[in-house]
Amino acid sequence: MVLVPVWTRRWPHAAVVAAWFALNPVVFPKPADQRAWATRAMLGEELWIVDRPKDVALAINAIATGAGVVALVAARRRNLWIASAATAAQMLLLLLYWERMARYFDARSPAEER
């Protein structure tokens, strides 16, 4: 979704992406509990950002960011294959990062709170 305005070079597409980023936190309600993997990943990331340990998650996040930059550059150059491959790599790394964040949350929160 983020690559679309870069690829098309159209401001209306950028406006749609910006609106989604602005509305996303408001559209979805607070989770009813903390059992869901995605919820634990987001809460773990909040804890991780405060603690900021230098661990594997930091490396995964840095590499995922690099893949995202490669995808943006490829989209700007309209190179479909590199943009697609870099986006796929970024998504895979993001899922690995979220798994780390869910584990980080689980290790730092009492079981009765989940």
Backbone as CSV, one residue per row, in Angstrom:
resi,resn,N_x,N_y,N_z,CA_x,CA_y,CA_z,C_x,C_y,C_z
1,MET,0.830,-1.194,0.000,0.000,0.000,0.000,0.870,1.252,0.000
2,VAL,1.941,1.247,0.765,2.806,2.413,0.853,3.522,2.660,-0.471
3,LEU,3.778,1.609,-1.221,4.500,1.764,-2.484,3.644,2.349,-3.603
4,VAL,2.337,2.268,-3.488,1.459,2.714,-4.575,1.690,4.184,-4.937
5,PRO,1.682,5.119,-3.987,1.911,6.512,-4.399,3.318,6.758,-4.948
6,VAL,4.295,6.000,-4.490,5.654,6.139,-5.012,5.695,5.637,-6.454
7,TRP,5.024,4.511,-6.690,5.000,3.916,-8.031,4.225,4.805,-9.008
8,THR,3.047,5.259,-8.592,2.174,6.009,-9.513,2.509,7.496,-9.583
9,ARG,3.155,8.006,-8.529,3.503,9.437,-8.451,2.246,10.312,-8.513
10,ARG,1.205,9.871,-7.824,-0.062,10.612,-7.810,-0.408,10.994,-6.374
11,TRP,-0.643,12.280,-6.175,-0.962,12.783,-4.843,-2.247,12.189,-4.256
12,PRO,-3.291,11.945,-5.056,-4.480,11.326,-4.456,-4.185,9.960,-3.810
13,HIS,-3.281,9.202,-4.422,-2.906,7.912,-3.837,-2.180,8.121,-2.511
14,ALA,-1.311,9.114,-2.473,-0.610,9.431,-1.228,-1.599,9.889,-0.159
15,ALA,-2.616,10.631,-0.559,-3.623,11.101,0.402,-4.392,9.930,1.013
16,VAL,-4.706,8.926,0.195,-5.413,7.745,0.704,-4.543,7.004,1.723
17,VAL,-3.265,6.823,1.404,-2.354,6.138,2.324,-2.212,6.941,3.614
18,ALA,-2.045,8.256,3.503,-1.914,9.110,4.690,-3.188,9.067,5.540
19,ALA,-4.342,9.080,4.886,-5.610,9.000,5.631,-5.716,7.672,6.376
20,TRP,-5.296,6.589,5.721,-5.339,5.286,6.388,-4.435,5.263,7.614
21,PHE,-3.226,5.799,7.472,-2.313,5.842,8.615,-2.885,6.687,9.745
22,ALA,-3.586,7.749,9.413,-4.186,8.610,10.438,-5.391,7.940,11.099
23,LEU,-6.190,7.238,10.321,-7.417,6.623,10.845,-7.191,5.277,11.525
24,ASN,-6.167,4.559,11.122,-5.930,3.212,11.623,-5.975,3.116,13.147
25,PRO,-5.273,3.960,13.898,-5.326,3.816,15.356,-6.703,4.119,15.951
26,VAL,-7.505,4.892,15.230,-8.817,5.283,15.739,-9.893,4.270,15.366
27,VAL,-9.755,3.674,14.183,-10.772,2.767,13.652,-10.886,1.494,14.483
28,PHE,-9.760,0.957,14.912,-9.782,-0.307,15.634,-9.867,-0.059,17.138
29,PRO,-10.838,-0.685,17.794,-10.993,-0.471,19.241,-9.883,-1.175,20.031
30,LYS,-9.796,-0.807,21.294,-8.852,-1.469,22.187,-9.238,-2.946,22.285
31,PRO,-8.265,-3.849,22.257,-8.601,-5.278,22.324,-9.253,-5.639,23.659
32,ALA,-10.148,-6.605,23.605,-10.856,-7.042,24.811,-9.915,-7.733,25.797
33,ASP,-8.895,-8.408,25.276,-7.918,-9.078,26.136,-6.566,-9.087,25.428
34,GLN,-5.590,-9.728,26.027,-4.234,-9.734,25.488,-3.810,-11.120,25.007
35,ARG,-4.774,-11.949,24.659,-4.451,-13.315,24.223,-3.994,-13.380,22.771
36,ALA,-4.486,-12.491,21.939,-4.173,-12.558,20.509,-2.691,-12.276,20.262
37,TRP,-2.133,-13.017,19.325,-0.711,-12.861,18.987,-0.390,-11.433,18.562
38,ALA,-1.216,-10.851,17.703,-0.956,-9.495,17.208,-1.004,-8.475,18.343
39,THR,-1.934,-8.647,19.257,-2.025,-7.743,20.406,-0.765,-7.843,21.252
40,ARG,-0.341,-9.071,21.535,0.872,-9.263,22.331,2.094,-8.710,21.617
41,ALA,2.131,-8.827,20.297,3.254,-8.286,19.522,3.309,-6.769,19.634
42,MET,2.155,-6.114,19.522,2.138,-4.645,19.608,2.478,-4.174,21.024
43,LEU,1.941,-4.848,22.032,2.249,-4.478,23.417,3.712,-4.763,23.741
44,GLY,4.226,-5.866,23.199,5.645,-6.175,23.389,6.525,-5.124,22.743
45,GLU,6.119,-4.646,21.585,6.900,-3.612,20.911,6.916,-2.326,21.743
46,GLU,5.782,-1.989,22.351,5.747,-0.806,23.224,6.740,-0.960,24.373
47,LEU,6.769,-2.139,24.988,7.730,-2.388,26.070,9.160,-2.347,25.556
48,TRP,9.372,-2.953,24.405,10.709,-3.046,23.824,11.261,-1.666,23.489
49,ILE,10.400,-0.790,22.981,10.831,0.564,22.635,11.272,1.324,23.881
50,VAL,10.576,1.108,24.980,10.957,1.771,26.235,12.287,1.208,26.748
51,ASP,12.418,-0.122,26.747,13.628,-0.767,27.269,14.806,-0.641,26.303
52,ARG,14.535,-0.696,25.020,15.497,-0.606,23.912,16.722,-1.501,24.083
53,PRO,16.487,-2.800,24.258,17.636,-3.704,24.356,18.316,-3.875,22.995
54,LYS,19.579,-4.121,23.034,20.322,-4.397,21.797,20.315,-5.915,21.601
55,ASP,19.285,-6.394,20.934,19.101,-7.829,20.769,18.846,-8.163,19.302
56,VAL,18.468,-9.402,19.049,18.218,-9.861,17.683,17.071,-9.078,17.047
57,ALA,16.091,-8.690,17.842,14.954,-7.945,17.295,15.408,-6.629,16.671
58,LEU,16.396,-5.997,17.270,16.931,-4.750,16.715,17.550,-5.001,15.342
59,ALA,18.279,-6.075,15.206,18.887,-6.420,13.921,17.815,-6.753,12.882
60,ILE,16.812,-7.527,13.281,15.727,-7.881,12.360,15.018,-6.614,11.893
61,ASN,14.750,-5.710,12.826,14.079,-4.461,12.490,14.924,-3.619,11.534
62,ALA,16.212,-3.570,11.758,17.107,-2.789,10.893,17.145,-3.373,9.476
63,ILE,17.214,-4.684,9.377,17.251,-5.328,8.061,15.911,-5.145,7.340
64,ALA,14.808,-5.243,8.090,13.483,-5.017,7.501,13.358,-3.588,6.982
65,THR,13.905,-2.641,7.730,13.891,-1.251,7.286,14.686,-1.100,5.996
66,GLY,15.836,-1.756,5.926,16.634,-1.735,4.702,15.872,-2.309,3.517
67,ALA,15.172,-3.400,3.745,14.362,-4.002,2.675,13.264,-3.035,2.234
68,GLY,12.689,-2.309,3.191,11.667,-1.316,2.855,12.222,-0.188,2.006
69,VAL,13.421,0.247,2.319,14.072,1.296,1.518,14.339,0.782,0.102
70,VAL,14.825,-0.443,-0.004,15.052,-1.035,-1.324,13.734,-1.094,-2.102
71,ALA,12.655,-1.474,-1.441,11.343,-1.547,-2.098,10.900,-0.168,-2.581
72,LEU,11.098,0.864,-1.759,10.718,2.222,-2.161,11.527,2.703,-3.365
73,VAL,12.820,2.467,-3.342,13.675,2.870,-4.466,13.259,2.116,-5.729
74,ALA,13.009,0.828,-5.593,12.586,0.022,-6.751,11.236,0.501,-7.276
75,ALA,10.327,0.866,-6.375,9.028,1.384,-6.811,9.203,2.712,-7.537
76,ARG,10.074,3.539,-7.018,10.348,4.830,-7.683,10.885,4.597,-9.091
77,ARG,11.706,3.576,-9.250,12.274,3.239,-10.568,11.343,2.353,-11.389
78,ARG,10.222,1.992,-10.796,9.214,1.122,-11.414,9.783,-0.227,-11.830
79,ASN,10.549,-0.796,-10.913,11.104,-2.130,-11.116,10.250,-3.102,-10.290
80,LEU,9.294,-3.717,-10.954,8.299,-4.565,-10.285,8.928,-5.716,-9.518
81,TRP,9.890,-6.414,-10.121,10.445,-7.610,-9.497,11.229,-7.285,-8.229
82,ILE,12.056,-6.261,-8.279,12.821,-5.902,-7.083,11.891,-5.336,-6.012
83,ALA,10.943,-4.513,-6.410,9.986,-3.962,-5.440,9.191,-5.088,-4.774
84,SER,8.772,-6.058,-5.564,7.998,-7.185,-5.017,8.846,-8.042,-4.080
85,ALA,10.060,-8.363,-4.519,10.938,-9.201,-3.694,11.317,-8.487,-2.398
86,ALA,11.629,-7.210,-2.479,11.993,-6.461,-1.275,10.801,-6.330,-0.335
87,THR,9.611,-6.135,-0.881,8.406,-6.059,-0.047,8.142,-7.403,0.626
88,ALA,8.288,-8.490,-0.105,8.103,-9.818,0.489,9.122,-10.058,1.595
89,ALA,10.370,-9.681,1.354,11.400,-9.830,2.396,11.069,-8.976,3.606
90,GLN,10.633,-7.754,3.368,10.267,-6.879,4.481,9.117,-7.476,5.298
91,MET,8.117,-8.022,4.636,6.975,-8.599,5.350,7.386,-9.828,6.159
92,LEU,8.226,-10.668,5.585,8.726,-11.836,6.311,9.500,-11.393,7.552
93,LEU,10.376,-10.434,7.374,11.158,-9.928,8.516,10.263,-9.256,9.546
94,LEU,9.239,-8.559,9.090,8.303,-7.927,10.018,7.564,-8.972,10.858
95,LEU,7.176,-10.069,10.231,6.522,-11.142,10.986,7.475,-11.772,12.012
96,LEU,8.742,-11.947,11.629,9.736,-12.451,12.583,9.918,-11.469,13.739
97,TYR,9.965,-10.194,13.420,10.088,-9.150,14.445,8.888,-9.173,15.392
98,TRP,7.687,-9.273,14.826,6.492,-9.322,15.675,6.483,-10.552,16.568
99,GLU,6.971,-11.674,16.034,7.073,-12.877,16.877,7.992,-12.605,18.061
100,ARG,9.109,-11.952,17.804,10.028,-11.575,18.892,9.337,-10.656,19.883
101,MET,8.540,-9.725,19.387,7.861,-8.775,20.271,6.799,-9.477,21.130
102,ALA,6.100,-10.451,20.543,5.118,-11.215,21.321,5.819,-11.995,22.432
103,ARG,6.963,-12.593,22.103,7.743,-13.306,23.124,8.266,-12.345,24.197
104,TYR,8.684,-11.163,23.756,9.187,-10.145,24.692,8.078,-9.769,25.673
105,PHE,6.867,-9.586,25.149,5.722,-9.264,26.011,5.427,-10.409,26.969
106,ASP,5.399,-11.639,26.460,5.096,-12.795,27.292,6.107,-12.949,28.424
107,ALA,7.365,-12.647,28.145,8.418,-12.803,29.162,8.347,-11.716,30.233
108,ARG,7.701,-10.598,29.939,7.707,-9.484,30.862,6.357,-9.151,31.480
109,SER,5.338,-9.914,31.168,4.044,-9.663,31.769,3.566,-10.903,32.499
110,PRO,2.992,-10.707,33.670,2.467,-11.867,34.419,1.377,-12.581,33.634
111,ALA,1.307,-13.876,33.764,0.328,-14.699,33.025,-1.099,-14.296,33.352
112,GLU,-1.358,-13.870,34.574,-2.729,-13.517,34.950,-3.227,-12.249,34.258
113,GLU,-2.298,-11.426,33.743,-2.709,-10.208,33.028,-3.085,-10.512,31.589
114,ARG,-2.681,-11.678,31.083,-2.957,-12.018,29.685,-4.214,-12.762,29.548
